[in-house]
Amino acid sequence: MSRGDARTRARDPRLRALASGRGGRTEGDRDPRRDPEDAKRKDHAPAAPRARAGAPRRRYFDAGIGRLSGERAREQQLLAGMIRIRRFEEKCAELYGQQKIRGFLHLYIGQEAVAVGVMAALEPDDAIVGTYREHGHALARGIAAGAVMAEMYGKREGASGGRGGSMHIFDTAKRFYGGNAIVAGGLPLAVGLALADKLQNRPRVTVCFFGEGAIAEGEFHESLNLAALWKLPVLFVCENNLYAMGTALARSESETNLCVKAASYELPAWSVDGMDVRAVAETARRAVVAVREDGPLFLEARTYRFRAHSMFDAQLYRPKSEVEEWKKRDPIAGFAARLRAEGLLDDAELAGFEAAADAEVASAVEFAENGSWEPVEDLARHVYCEREAP
């Protein structure tokens, strides 16, 4: 064997496995002979020890910045925003069980601090592009809960006229350019919006939300490359909840430090504790300032979804103990406790926020229930050109 062949074998784990007599398998491959239970699994493959997401990681890089504190109204607004999203999503889960909401439904429970913290940093003219898990983004942007709920019901009064449903909430008045059912599908749209603003000398920022699963898609790399090349005002917010559907990050990425990947395109890459709304809000505020002045920035928010990927997900890929461990870091309960300890919240105020959220959600459900279905005659509208061909 030549020295070159030896070096190649040393770099390639499959070649090393073959040389050692273990065959061409790697640690994450399914082998029913090795573990009969693996054959019963319905997800992608049995989890290797290092492929589990594991317990929450405590070491977060927050760009070396301070955190918000001390302003009662501002702090309470962050808490109220998270409670509002949580109560809305819990009601959606209930309505799905009643078959009031049908089709796909991806809940945002557990990740509320990311949407609320980032939206607090934006101006009304800034643009937002969401993911298929975008109810929280829409609500945090200020889209009426009734319009979002009616969209879930498929009613004409919905934000997208009842045609988009859970994954396609859209409101140009709020500069909210929708969710996207395609993983990473929103990134090129965000780059296009930012390019338009730059060409027209408008001092706007476009925020693009996506999950860590998008890192494996070509659109992610193409979008970051163009944004960095043209110095476009895009804030790329990666909501890293550790699982792309049922695939843990370590099973799909050779480099699990997402900031390393983003920084390879010569743009700033920060990471923040996505379960801490204070940290998210202050990091996002500074990030938006940087983007407005200097161009694109990547912000990873380390977070966790408490519910299944979707309503059809059996969650065989993660143990219940892991979920329970993360729930100890619930962004709402944790922030409420911190505000109490700092004298910025009392029980009556917390109860008031919860009651207001419950009332808003109840009103949204009533609005959706009383909404109207699109007439059959209109089904071809916005599909085909409505003017006669020349």
C-alpha positions, 0 to 999 in steps of 0.5 A: 500500500502506498503512503497516499492510500494509507493517508486516505484510509486514515481519514475515511471512517468507512475505510478504517472500518473495513480495514479493521474487519468491522465492515462498512458500517458506521455507528449510526447505521441500523443493524437489526442483528445487533439490537432487535429493538432497532428493527421496530423503530419507525424513525430513521435509524437507531441512535448512536450514543453521541447522536442523541441531542442530550441534556441542555448544554449550559455553555452559550456564547452570547456575543459577549454582551450584557442583558436587559434588566430593570425596566418593568414595562419592557420586561413584562411585555416580553413575558406577556408575549411568550404567554400569549403564544403558549396559550394560543398553541395549546388551544391549537393542539386541543382544536386539532384533536377536535378536528377543527384544525386539519392537515399539518400542525407544527407547534412552537411550544418551548421556543417562544423566547426566540420569536418574542426576543427577536421581534422586540428588536425590529422596526415596523418596516423591517421584513420577516420570513418564517418557517413552517413552525411560524405561528409564534413568529406571526403572533409576536409580529402583531398579526391578530390572533383571530386572523391566524386562527381563522387561517388555521380553520381555512376560513376566508377571514384568515391571514392568507384568505384560508388558503395557506393554513398553518404553514403559510401565514402571510401579511404584507401590512406587517411585512410578514412574508409567510412561513414555508413548507420547504426546509430552507425555502425561506432563505432565498426569499429573505435574500431577495427582500434584502436585495430589493431594499438595498437597491432602493436605499431603504434602511430596512432589515429582513429577518429570516427564521429557520431550523438547524435542519436547513443547514444541510440544504443548498439554499442555506449555503447559497443564501449566506454566500450571496448575502455576504457577497453583496453585504445585504441587510439580512439577519439569519436566525437559526432556531436550533432545537436539536432535531430536524424532524427525527434526526439529531444534529450529530447524525446529519452534520459532521460539524455541529458548531453551526457558527463555524459553518456560517462564519465560513462565509465571512459574516459574523456568527453569534450564538445565544441561549434561546431559552432566555428571552432577555438574552435573545432580546438584547442579542437581537437588538445589537444584531439588528443594529449591526445588520443595518450598518454592516450587512448580514449576520448569523444568529443561532438560538439554542432552544428546544421544542417541548411538543412533537415535530408535528401532530403525527410524530410518535417521538421515538427518536428522543427519550421522555427524560430528555424532554423533561430535563429541558422543561426545567428550563421553560422560558416562561416559567423561568423568566417569570420566576426571575422577574418575581425575584427582581421585584419586577412582577407580582402574582396579580400581574402574572394572573392578568397576563394569563387571563388576557391571553386566555381571553384573546385566544377564546375570541380568536376561536370564536372569530374563526368559528364564525368565519365564512368558507370561500365560495366554490366560484372563487377557487380558481382565483389567484391561480390562473391569470384573470385577464383574457389572452391577447 
